[in-house]
């Protein structure tokens, strides 16, 4: 059995506790590698919630907003409108065969503030409309929100 198969067998064994798995993995890996592969039970729950709410294949647009707009987004009655400037043209469109298309974003992550302690919410997008002057994002349900 290869090392990869042995590690996979240790991880997949439901009869072993976190401590038993950790001790066995330490025979093959450094502590840092074990921690990355086998998070503590409390972290594991947080990671599962994160994966459920934001699948890896989603196309996310990240926007900074002020608090009143953020609260409106959380209530679910908001259409995010941005002026169609060069900045948003480069972020929200792409050119293929000489034709400009809107990027099909799946969700928007709204931020209030900066850094790791910023309040944020990820909201699905129902539709994106561009009339040449503005880009309108019609929002759906709130997928994830973090208010610290």
Phi, psi and omega in degrees: 000135181284166179299319179299318180293321179296316179296318179298320179296320178296314182294325186276349184285108182286344183281346182268142178282171178303315182296319179295316178298316180301313182297319179291321180293329179295342176290334186249342190225165174283160178303322179296319178293320179296316180299320179293324182278325187233083180294160178296158182305321180296316179293325182299320178296316180296320179293322178297316179299320180298317182291327179291319186279334182224086178301150186295336184270007178285142173267113183255136170255132181252125181230141175264133181225170175269171188298317179300319179293319179301315179295322177296321178298316181295329178287340176091008181241064185217139170244119181278124183240127178235141177293139184278074179268175177302324180299309181284335175297319180287330182275328191248001179225165173214159181249130177225123181054039178080003180246135180270128180240152172283140175290129182280074179295145177267329184203162175240135171258116179266137179239141169240112183098188184226158176087187186288341181265010180291143174288139182212154178214137176253126186232136179290157179249126177277319184203152176233128181230133177235123180256009180101330178254327183223154170248124179252128177252112178273118190268149177253227184276155176283121181273325185200138171219144181229111177242108183270000000 
